[in-house]
Amino acid sequence: MDTKTELIDPLLERVEAYSNTTIELLKLKSIDKTADVSATFISRLLLVIVLVLLVFTLNVAVALWLGEVLGKNYYGFLMVAAFYAVIAIVIYFTHPFIKSRINNSIIKQLLN
């Protein structure tokens, strides 16, 4: 009887060591993936913030310039608002396509 337990004990120790190593590997992989996704998100968020500030400043300048050309300042702001209304309508109708592209991008980044 002792010989059977002597044979099984090392096997159980190896199984336990293997499972601990596997769990540790999964933890490290998840930490790596989380860090990668977070870094990508934060860097893109910073880029978007800078671009929003740039576009906002440019919009005010274009609106003021158009207002000067058209004779009234508010005409320029109305023209810029109409431009963004057209863009919003286009985005509204292409929303499923944009959503699927974003979903695919996130899934691709998580699985690589």
C-alpha positions as CSV (number, residue, x, y, z in Angstrom):
1,M,0.0,0.0,0.0
2,D,2.9,2.3,0.8
3,T,4.3,1.9,-2.6
4,K,1.1,3.2,-4.3
5,T,1.1,6.4,-2.2
6,E,4.8,6.8,-2.8
7,L,4.1,6.7,-6.5
8,I,1.0,9.0,-6.4
9,D,2.5,11.7,-4.1
10,P,5.1,12.9,-6.6
11,L,2.5,12.9,-9.4
12,L,0.1,15.0,-7.3
13,E,2.9,17.4,-6.5
14,R,3.7,17.8,-10.2
15,V,0.0,18.3,-11.0
16,E,-0.2,21.0,-8.2
17,A,2.9,22.7,-9.5
18,Y,1.6,22.6,-13.1
19,S,-1.7,24.1,-12.1
20,N,0.0,26.8,-10.0
21,T,2.2,27.6,-13.0
22,T,-0.7,27.7,-15.3
23,I,-2.7,30.0,-13.1
24,E,0.3,32.3,-12.7
25,L,0.8,32.4,-16.5
26,L,-2.9,33.3,-17.0
27,K,-2.6,36.1,-14.4
28,L,0.5,37.5,-16.2
29,K,-1.2,37.2,-19.6
30,S,-4.3,39.0,-18.4
31,I,-2.2,41.7,-16.7
32,D,-0.2,42.2,-20.0
33,K,-3.4,42.4,-22.1
34,T,-5.0,44.8,-19.6
35,A,-2.0,47.0,-19.7
36,D,-1.8,47.0,-23.4
37,V,-5.5,47.8,-23.9
38,S,-5.3,50.5,-21.2
39,A,-2.2,52.1,-22.7
40,T,-3.8,52.1,-26.1
41,F,-7.1,53.6,-24.8
42,I,-5.3,56.4,-22.8
43,S,-3.0,57.3,-25.7
44,R,-5.9,57.5,-28.1
45,L,-7.9,59.5,-25.6
46,L,-5.1,62.0,-25.3
47,L,-5.0,62.3,-29.1
48,V,-8.8,62.8,-29.3
49,I,-8.6,65.5,-26.6
50,V,-6.0,67.4,-28.5
51,L,-7.9,67.0,-31.8
52,V,-11.1,68.2,-30.2
53,L,-9.4,71.3,-29.0
54,L,-7.8,71.9,-32.4
55,V,-11.2,71.4,-34.2
56,F,-13.0,73.6,-31.7
57,T,-10.5,76.5,-32.2
58,L,-10.6,76.0,-35.9
59,N,-14.4,76.0,-35.9
60,V,-14.6,79.3,-34.1
61,A,-12.1,80.8,-36.5
62,V,-14.0,79.5,-39.6
63,A,-17.3,80.7,-38.1
64,L,-15.9,84.2,-37.5
65,W,-14.4,84.3,-40.9
66,L,-17.7,83.1,-42.6
67,G,-19.6,85.7,-40.5
68,E,-17.3,88.4,-41.7
69,V,-17.7,87.3,-45.4
70,L,-21.5,87.0,-45.0
71,G,-21.9,90.2,-43.2
72,K,-23.2,88.9,-39.8
73,N,-21.2,86.9,-37.3
74,Y,-24.1,84.6,-36.5
75,Y,-24.4,83.5,-40.1
76,G,-20.9,82.0,-39.9
77,F,-21.9,80.1,-36.7
78,L,-25.1,78.9,-38.4
79,M,-23.1,77.6,-41.4
80,V,-20.7,75.7,-39.2
81,A,-23.6,74.3,-37.2
82,A,-25.3,73.2,-40.5
83,F,-22.1,71.5,-41.5
84,Y,-22.0,69.5,-38.3
85,A,-25.7,68.6,-38.7
86,V,-24.9,67.0,-42.0
87,I,-22.0,65.1,-40.5
88,A,-24.3,63.9,-37.6
89,I,-26.8,62.7,-40.1
90,V,-24.1,60.7,-42.0
91,I,-22.8,59.2,-38.8
92,Y,-26.3,58.3,-37.7
93,F,-26.9,56.3,-40.9
94,T,-23.5,54.6,-40.9
95,H,-23.7,53.8,-37.1
96,P,-24.0,50.0,-37.6
97,F,-20.9,49.9,-39.8
98,I,-18.9,52.1,-37.4
99,K,-20.0,50.0,-34.4
100,S,-19.0,46.7,-36.0
101,R,-15.6,48.1,-36.9
102,I,-15.0,49.3,-33.4
103,N,-16.2,45.9,-31.9
104,N,-13.9,44.0,-34.3
105,S,-10.9,46.2,-33.4
106,I,-11.4,45.7,-29.7
107,I,-11.9,41.9,-30.1
108,K,-8.8,41.7,-32.3
109,Q,-6.7,43.6,-29.8
110,L,-7.9,41.5,-26.9
111,L,-7.3,38.2,-28.7
112,N,-3.8,39.0,-30.0
